[in-house]
Amino acid sequence: ATKDCVAKTLKRLEDKIRGR
């Protein structure tokens, strides 16, 4: 149940880094 949290955080971080 941690992979889901990590995947969500990773996607959010990538979006932030992309500049969204």
URMO-V98811 format. One record per backbone hydrogen bond with DSSP energy under -1.0 kcal/mol. CO is the residue of the C=O (numbers start at 1). NH is the residue of the N-H. Records with the same first field share a line. If there is no record, write none. Layout:
# URMO-V98811
CO: NH ; NH
This chain:
# URMO-V98811
2: 6
3: 7
4: 8
5: 9
6: 10
7: 11
8: 12
9: 13
10: 14
11: 15
12: 16
13: 17
14: 18
15: 19 ; 20
